[in-house]
Amino acid sequence: MRHLRIGVAGYGAIGRHHARNLATLPDIDFFGVADPDPLARSEASASGFETYDTLDALLAAGADGIVLSVPTSLHYEFAMRGLEAGCALLIEKPIAMTSLEGREIIERAKSANTPLMVGYVERYNPAVVALRDFMQGGDLGKIYGISARRLGTMPARIKDANVLIDIGVHDIDMAAFVLDSELELRSAQGGKAVLNDRVDFAFLALEGRGVPIHIESNWITPVKFREVLVTGGNGLCHVDYVTQTARFAAAREFAAVNTFEGIIEQYRTGEFVELPVEKEEPLRRELRTFLAGIRGATLPDPAVALISLRIAEEATRLIEEQNRTMGE
């Protein structure tokens, strides 16, 4: 089997992890990193990677596939140039800054018959996969609700996208993945607590397959949370994205009691048990899927990524309209 030549455009926070994983994957030639920043190129070179100062130089070196981990505002321009060169692309989420740009990228890839994948890494998180299997196997019973939180401080690297476009889309996509359903936005609230130019906290209410979904995303919390809770007729599941743990607390049949204290005492006996999770870095799983797609395997439909972006855009508009009205 011919070794694929793979490069990375953008050696920032996530590009570094792509490069680190690609450098150790078998049956590929990870040939280099492109970044216009001399400091980033110096750091990549220090890690043993060949460096280029432009995407065009990376493409000219003869790439079968490129991972685009550049700022969101550059996704459209870089994707179109990569597709023009006939190069398979893995674009870090979201697919583009706007759904219009994302649609054009997808149409260009289809017309050129070029593999295109969007990097929603939580789909490859072993704990999320375990949750999905548990739900779809019926073990959780009827699903009554999903609640996800992705909270933390403002990352210095993000200078273009708002909190929903940058990180909220992760949990929108996660909910669509575990429910195997398209989602609809029901309401959105939020605002600008720290930033003046972009929404930096948001609360979304969505629905999929009749299941209510609550998503909280922000850059204003001093501690980091990455978790999801799913309530079902048979109990409760909790997933921690970072530790890759999935836990289940089974619903119980309660004995008849005559006092409120007796009821409370029974509720105290509930316990979580660990679901089996084969831990592995999600990004590595994602990259293996991309490489298989270049070799002819079916890739996830990029149109699904477009739906998540559309919801984030719609929620942003609602939040900004509400805040303008309140300001008036």
Secondary structure, DSSP 8 states (H G I E B T S, - for coil): ---EEEEEE--STTHHHHHHHHTT-TTEEEEEEE-S-HHHHHHHHHTT--EESSHHHHHHTT-SEEEE-S-GGGHHHHHHHHHHTT-EEEEESSSSSSHHHHHHHHHHHHHHT--EEEE-GGGG-HHHHHHHHHHHTTTT-SEEEEEEEEEEE--TT-SSS-HIIIIIHHHHHHHHHHHTS--EEEEEEEE-SS-SSS--EEEEEEEETTEEEEEEEESEEEEEEEEEEEEETTEEEEEETTTTEEEEEE-------SSHHHHHHHHTT---EE-------HHHHHHHHHHHHHTT-----HHHHHHHHHHHHHHHHHHHHHHHHHH-
